[in-house]
Amino acid sequence: MILLRHPLTALFSAFTLVQTTRATAITAPPLETQVKQVAQWFTGLFDNSQQLATNPSVPFITLSSCSVELTNADPGIGTKNIYLEQKSINRFRLYSFSQENSAVNLSIRAFDPNYSVTGLCNRPESEHTLDSSKVLATSCNLELLWEPADYIGNNSPNGCPTSSGGKVISSVTVSQNSIDSLDKIFGANGNLLFATPIEFRRVDSIPEPSFTLGILALGVWGTSKTILRKYKQKSPVK
């Protein structure tokens, strides 16, 4: 027996088909555009004060980041270099965004311990330069995949090695006004030492650094021995 469809049902089906067609028509922008966009979203002043309002047990962390040029180095076609400075604990990194096959590659590198770059983003833009010879060669990489409203990446399951023989497995979501990060810090024995998500939001200005001990965030690698010593006596996080 043939059932006749109600006109409204047919109209709704047609509308759904149109919406589905439009959704599938959304395609990722060229990789060159993606690199520029995610680097721009990653640049600025951020903190996690909104997160603390609902979860005061999370450490207060601030981030400042700005576009930089590397002296005496091949700039790399389409590569965007961002200097990042984190407080409450001091952490300084070079984040390099570049094209990698069908995604954006994020390379994270530390600096020579004797190289002072504190407050770089507060200097005039003409001074936003870094000596490439002071940037360590070892890097931690993440692949960032484009979504209509953000970029999502992780380096599971291998993560990046720490100075104590463990590793950090990082996940990050970068949006226009936010950076959400989760770093799972493992000891040399494979036990999970720390795993606290951090929710950074763009702010107009960075407040004075807190003395609260913060965790590492945003694809951290080379975790400091100080933090590992502080938490190595604790039971693994379940």
C-alpha positions in Angstrom: 0.0 0.0 0.0 1.4 3.4 -1.0 1.2 6.1 1.8 0.7 9.7 0.6 3.1 12.1 2.3 1.6 15.2 3.9 2.6 18.4 2.0 4.2 19.8 5.2 6.3 16.7 5.6 7.6 17.0 2.1 8.3 20.7 2.6 10.2 19.9 5.8 12.3 17.2 4.1 13.2 19.5 1.2 14.2 22.2 3.7 16.4 19.7 5.6 18.0 18.6 2.4 18.9 22.2 1.6 20.4 22.8 5.0 22.4 19.6 4.8 23.7 20.6 1.4 24.7 24.0 2.7 26.5 22.4 5.7 28.5 20.0 3.5 29.4 22.9 1.2 31.5 24.5 4.0 35.1 23.7 3.2 38.3 24.5 5.0 40.1 27.6 3.9 43.6 27.2 2.2 46.3 26.2 4.6 48.1 29.5 4.2 44.9 31.2 5.5 44.6 28.8 8.3 48.2 29.4 9.5 47.6 33.2 9.5 44.2 32.9 11.3 45.2 30.5 14.1 48.4 32.5 14.7 46.3 35.7 15.0 43.9 34.1 17.4 46.8 32.8 19.5 48.2 36.3 19.8 47.3 38.7 22.6 46.6 38.8 26.4 44.8 35.9 28.1 44.1 34.6 31.6 41.9 32.0 33.2 40.1 34.2 35.7 36.7 33.2 34.4 37.5 29.6 35.1 38.6 30.4 38.6 35.1 32.0 39.3 33.6 28.5 39.1 36.6 26.4 40.1 38.8 28.3 42.6 41.1 25.2 43.0 42.6 25.8 39.6 45.8 28.0 39.6 45.6 31.5 38.2 47.6 31.7 35.0 48.2 34.6 32.6 49.6 34.5 29.1 50.9 37.2 26.8 52.0 36.4 23.2 53.0 38.4 20.2 54.3 38.0 16.7 58.1 37.9 16.4 60.9 37.7 13.8 63.9 35.4 14.1 67.3 36.9 13.3 69.9 35.0 11.3 67.4 32.3 10.3 65.5 31.1 7.3 62.0 32.5 7.9 60.3 29.5 6.3 57.5 30.1 3.7 54.3 30.9 5.4 55.6 30.3 8.9 54.2 32.5 11.7 56.4 32.8 14.8 54.7 33.7 18.1 56.6 34.4 21.4 54.6 33.2 24.5 55.2 34.3 28.1 53.4 32.5 30.9 53.0 33.5 34.6 52.4 32.5 37.6 55.4 30.3 37.0 57.9 31.7 34.5 57.7 29.9 31.2 58.9 31.3 27.8 58.4 29.5 24.5 58.5 30.0 20.7 55.4 28.8 19.0 55.8 28.4 15.2 52.7 27.8 13.0 53.3 26.4 9.5 51.7 24.3 6.8 51.9 20.5 7.1 50.1 18.4 4.6 46.4 18.9 5.2 46.7 20.6 8.7 48.5 23.4 10.6 51.7 22.2 12.3 52.5 23.8 15.7 56.1 23.5 16.8 57.0 24.5 20.3 60.6 25.3 21.3 62.3 26.6 24.4 65.2 29.0 24.7 68.7 28.9 26.0 68.4 29.3 29.8 70.8 32.3 29.8 68.7 34.1 27.1 66.6 36.8 28.7 63.3 37.5 26.8 61.1 38.5 29.7 58.6 41.2 28.8 59.3 41.1 25.1 55.7 41.7 24.1 55.7 45.0 26.1 58.5 46.4 24.0 58.0 48.4 20.8 57.0 46.2 17.9 60.3 47.0 16.2 62.0 45.1 19.0 59.9 42.0 18.7 62.9 39.9 17.5 64.5 36.8 18.8 68.0 35.5 18.2 67.5 32.2 16.4 70.8 30.8 17.9 69.2 31.1 21.3 66.2 28.9 20.3 66.7 25.2 21.2 66.6 22.9 18.2 64.4 20.3 20.0 60.7 20.8 19.4 57.4 19.5 20.5 54.8 19.3 17.7 51.1 19.2 17.5 48.8 19.0 14.5 46.0 21.5 14.5 42.8 20.6 12.5 40.5 23.3 11.2 36.9 23.5 12.4 34.4 26.2 11.4 34.9 28.1 14.7 38.2 26.8 16.0 41.4 24.7 15.6 41.7 21.5 17.5 45.0 19.6 18.1 46.7 17.0 20.3 49.8 14.9 20.3 48.4 11.6 21.7 49.6 9.0 22.3 53.3 9.8 22.2 53.3 13.3 23.5 56.6 15.1 24.2 59.4 14.1 26.6 60.1 15.9 29.8 63.5 16.6 31.4 62.8 13.9 34.0 62.2 11.1 31.6 58.4 11.3 31.5 56.2 12.8 28.9 53.4 15.4 28.4 50.4 14.6 26.2 48.7 17.8 25.3 45.3 18.8 23.8 44.5 22.3 22.7 41.5 24.2 21.2 42.2 27.6 19.8 39.3 30.0 19.1 39.1 33.6 18.2 38.9 34.7 21.9 39.8 31.6 23.8 42.5 28.9 24.3 41.5 25.7 26.1 44.3 23.4 27.1 44.7 20.1 28.8 48.2 18.7 29.6 48.5 15.2 31.0 51.9 15.0 32.7 53.3 11.5 33.2 56.3 10.5 35.3 59.2 8.3 34.0 57.3 5.3 35.4 54.2 6.0 33.3 52.1 7.2 36.2 49.9 10.3 35.6 51.0 13.1 37.8 48.8 15.9 36.8 45.9 16.6 34.4 44.1 19.9 34.9 42.2 21.6 32.0 42.9 25.3 31.7 40.4 27.7 30.1 42.1 30.9 28.9 40.0 33.8 27.7 41.1 37.0 26.0 41.5 40.0 28.2 42.2 43.7 27.7 45.2 43.7 30.1 47.2 41.2 32.2 47.0 41.7 36.0 50.0 41.3 38.3 51.2 37.7 38.4 49.9 35.5 41.2 52.3 33.7 43.5 50.1 30.6 43.1 52.0 27.7 41.5 50.5 27.2 38.1 50.6 24.1 35.9 52.1 24.1 32.5 49.7 24.7 29.7 49.3 24.9 25.8 51.2 21.9 24.7 53.9 22.2 27.4 57.1 20.2 27.0 60.3 20.0 29.0 58.3 20.1 32.2 60.3 21.6 35.0 61.9 19.4 37.7 60.5 21.7 40.3 56.9 20.9 39.5 57.6 17.1 39.2 59.4 17.1 42.6 56.4 18.9 44.1 53.9 16.3 42.9 55.9 13.1 42.6 54.9 12.0 46.1 51.2 12.2 45.2 49.2 9.3 44.1 48.5 9.0 40.3 45.5 11.0 39.2 42.7 8.5 38.3 
